[in-house]
Each structure stands twice: as C-alpha cells, then as structure tokens.
Amino acid sequence: MKDIIFYPLIALIVGVMVVAAMFEGWTQPKCGPFGGAEGPADYSLIILNGGDLCRMEGALGYDLELNDDVLTIRAEESALVSGVHDNAHFRLGPDLKTVYFGETLRISLTVKPAENAGAQAFEFNYSSGYVGDTGWTRFDLKPGWDTYTADVNIPRKVLEAPGGFDYISVRPVVPEKTRGIELREIRFRRLGKW
C-alpha cells in the first residue's frame, strides 16, 4: 500500500477511535459517591434511584448489572462477609455523612427477587466507617416489587470526624450457590436525633 493512502487511513481510524471513546465517556452516568445536592436543603428525604444506581461498587463474588433503572445484585455464597465495604455497597458523600451522624433514619428499599436464582431474603447495613454501623437488617422477600422499611440509628460521631464516606450495603441472602435481587430505589428519611 502506498504511503499516501496508508498514513491518512491510519490517522482517520485513530481519530474515529478517539471520538468513539470520548462519546462513550460523555454518555455514561456520573458514578461515584452519592450526595444530597439534588434533594431538599434540610436533607429530610434523599432518594437514590434511576441512573444513580450505577454508583454501587462491586466486591469480590458480586455481579452488578443496571438495566432500565433497575440494579440487579447477584452474589455467590462465599462473597457474604461482615464488613459493609467488603460487600457491594454505595458510598455516601461527606454531606450526607455530616447530616446523618447521630440521626435516626428511616431507610426504605424497593426490592424484588431476581428473575433467575432469585433470593428469598435480603439484608442492608449502614456504616459510618470507623465510628460503627447499624448492623445487618434482614427482610424476607415477597414475589414481586415491594418496599421494605427499617428505622436505624446512625452512630454518633466520637470526635470531629475527618472527611470520608458513609456506606450502605445491600445484598441478597445466599444460602447456597448464587442468588440475586433487583433494586429499584433507596429512600433515606431523617426522623431526628436519637
């Protein structure tokens, strides 16, 4: 092939690849810690749903898939460990960490068993990092979509807490092999100091 054709053709191919990669990045949802900036100023009700569900971070033994604003969480039996950030979890931004210290939160999760190998139950746990966590709260699942609610006391801060994140982990209960759940929404409602 002559140089007059080869080099312009390579330049065109590289240009298409760069534009395609940039377009892919522009169309991806913004993932990372979830904050309350789009909620009410008093943080009375914060809702995590839709494209924001992409913010869940996987862990070893977990498979996460977001389709049509529904997050499917699959876990192997060996993946379930006690630490919140050692399981699949959402990181909550420093604004939520600051507001939620010492508060009672009503956490509502809209969940159903996955289509294939659906779990019969699921658990969630809210962690304030080194300060402590709320412990695993378990719910038995009904066949279709339903909202499961629990009031939890977020640990009080011991000293002036440095920056960082709080975490909420949501996981299927896996008695054997692999089980899954589908998550549509998490609501955080502040009820006041405990």
N, C-alpha and C positions, 0 to 999 in steps of 0.2 A: 504494500500500500504506500502511496506517495505521502511524503511529509505534509504536503499542502492539504491533504484530506485528513490524515491521521491526527495531527495536533488539534485542529479545530473540533474534530469529532470528540476527542477526549475532553477538551475544555467544555463542550456542550454537555456531555454526560456528567462531569463533575458538577457543573452548575445546576443541573436538574436534581442531582442527589442532595446538594446543599439546600436548595429551595424546598425540596420534599421534607428534609429533616427539620427545617425551620417551621414549616407549616404544621408538621406533626406536633411540635412543641407548643405552637400557638393555640392549637385546638384542644390540648389536654386541659382538664380541670386543674385548678390550683390546689395542689396537695401539700400537706404539712400539718402543723398544729392547727387545731380548730379553736377559734376565739369567738367572743360575743359581740364583735363590732357591728354585725347586722341585726342584732336583737335590740330590745328596749334598753334605754340608758341605765335603768336600775337592775338590769340582768335578771328580772323576775321570771322570765321564760326564755330559755335558749333552746333552739331546735336544730338538731343535726340530722339532715336528710338529703335526698336527691344526690347531686353530683358530689356533695361534700362527703359522702360515704366513702369516696376514694381515699380519704385520709387515714383509713385504718391501715396500720402497719402489721405485716405478717410476721410470723415467727416460725421456727423450725417445726415441721409437721403440719402446718396450716396451708390451706389453699383458699385464696380470696378471689372473688370474681364479681364485678359490678356490671349489671345489665339492667337497663330501663329503670334506673334509680332504686334498684334493689341489690343489696350486697349479700352474696352467698358466702357463708363461712363454713368451710369443711375442716375437720381436724381428725388426726389419727389419735388412737388411744394413747400412744406414747408422748403426744405433744402437750398434754394437760399437766401443767406444773403449778405450784402455788403462787409464784410471783406474777404480779399484774403485767409488768413489761416483758416478762418471759413468754407470755401468751400473745395472741393477736390483740392489738389494742389501738385506741385513739389517744393521741397526745392532745391535751387541752392547753391552750395558750396561757401565758402568765397573767392575763387579765382575769380569766376565769379562776385560776389558782388563787389570786388575791381576794376575789369576791367571795369564793366558796369556803375559805378557811373558817371553821367553827360554825358552819351553817347546817341546817337540816335541809336536805334536798329531796324532792320527790322526783325520782327517775322513772320515766315511762318508756318502755321499749316495745315497738310494734314488730312482732316476730312470728314466723311460722316454720314448721319443719321443711327442710329442703325436699325437692321432688324425688330425688334418688337418695336412698340411705338417710332419710330424714331422722333427726334426733327426736327423742321423746321428751327431752328437757334441755334447758339451757341455764347458764349462770352469768352473772356480771359482778364486777368488783371495781370500786372506785379507789384509786391510790393517790395519796398526797406525797409520794416519794418517801424520803427518809422519815417523815413525820408519822406515817402509818397508812392503813387502808381500812375500808369498811367491812372487809370480809366478803366471801363469795355468797351471793344471794341466788338461790335456785328457784326456777319455775318449771312446772310440768306443762308441756305444750299441748294445745288443742290442735285439731287437724288443719284449720285454716288460719287466716290472719287474725291476730288478737293483740291487744295491748296489755302488757304486764307491768305493774307499778309497785314500787317499794320506796319507803321513806328511809333514807340513810343519813347518819350523822358524819359529816366530813370532819376529819381530825382538826383540832385547834392547832395553830402554829405555836411552836415552842419558843423560838426566838425570832428575830426578824429574818424571814426566810429569804435566801438568795434567789435569783432568777431560776427558772427551771419550769418544769411542766408537771401537771397532774395527769393521770392516765385513767381511762375506763376501758376495761377489757370485757368483751362479750364472747362467750364460747359455748359450743354445744357440749352437752354431757355425752361422753363417748364410753359406753360400757365395753365395747369391743370393736375392732377394725376401724372403720371411718364413719363418722356421722356428720350431718350438716344442718344448718339453719339458714333462713333467709331473713335479713334485717331490713326494714323499710325506714325506721325513724327512731331517734332517741330524743326525749324531751327532758330538760333539766329545769325544774321549777323550784325557786327559792321559797322556803317556808319560814325562815328566820333563824336566829341563833338557838342553839340547843343548850 
